[in-house]
Amino acid sequence: MTTSADVLTRLRSFVAARDWEKFHTPKNLAAGLAIEAAEVQELFLWLGDVESSALDSARLTRLREEIGDVQLFLFNLADKFGWDPLDCALAKLALNERKYPPEKARGNAKKYDEF
């Protein structure tokens, strides 16, 4: 099983070999993350609900690549602050579990402060 540490080791090596550290400020990484997330969204632009759930193989390949880009920017950004991105995700999931108890949140899209 690949761990966050494995990904970070390889990512740091990739970045260092290209001397890109100087470009990887938190501001630039956040912007890159938003741009890559928009590229994920672009793959679904103008598709209906049914179409968006049945992508052709070319779009699936592109989606997989864009998800990878998003993940790499997240890993890089979290690393700038000494955080493990999986720990960040688990902490946020725990917070959401408290904010959205099943007995209140099941079957609706209301925000936690609207229950």
Secondary structure, DSSP 4 states (H G I P E B T S, - for coil): ---HHHHHHHHHHHHHHTT-GGG--HHHHHHHHHHHHHHHHHTTTT--HHHHTS--HHHHHHHHHHHHHHHHHHHHHHHHTT--HHHHHHHHHHHHHHHS-HHHHTT----GGG-
